[in-house]
């Protein structure tokens, strides 16, 4: 069931210009997302960007990075938070989840119908957009037409935050460098005064430094969370000591019950071969890698999220 928006003045106890305290932010968190408290460095990141400060946030997968820009979007009475995301399927899923909670969010991509895109653009061109969060790809930001639209939104004082997910993609030192991310280096000059939030789950010190410099972050708050997740059991098995690696993997997956799982491989062909082997052994699975077209990758992701398939055999691109 969709929730009605929590009025900002009720959540904050004052006008939109009043600085938000922890109590007001926790109230937004509980009302919209049902979480009793913030986790890890979430609150630090949220308070930083709401105060207008740039922030670099390193959190493990599943650490709640999305809260760091979704709560700021709800804490402002007007304006939008722009979220840069590299994968259309992930944008779709986040937007769908937000809409189910009654939060005005949309994404723009080449896969959408013209009528849908026109409606979003009309809202952005209005004097007071109803959108709170807008998800886009780095490729779209690089287009002159969309950048012009963003500058107009910024001129009207309606661009509250730019959040860059998977920020390590901007670094040539990273494992998943994407040239389109490099063009995000112009955001600081185009949108002075707008805080930039860079988020990633994977960045060694060299990559972290490159991300901060490439995005021209100004005196950013640097937040790093531990990669240890107490809710996860870790176990190491050496392939050389196993009689049959495939049989061992099948046994592990079958003994885990009806749960979703990811098996990471280093090469695309290995993903295809292992997926076929697991399927022959009665395990519901599919391969996921850059060699598949966008439609098929989206289908695999949707089927895995909805538990139609149990296992995804993937390259690291699935993490992105």
Order of alpha helices (4+ residues) and beta strands (2+ residues): alpha-alpha-alpha-beta-alpha-beta-alpha-beta-alpha-beta-alpha-alpha-beta-alpha-alpha-beta-alpha-beta-alpha-beta-alpha-beta-alpha-beta
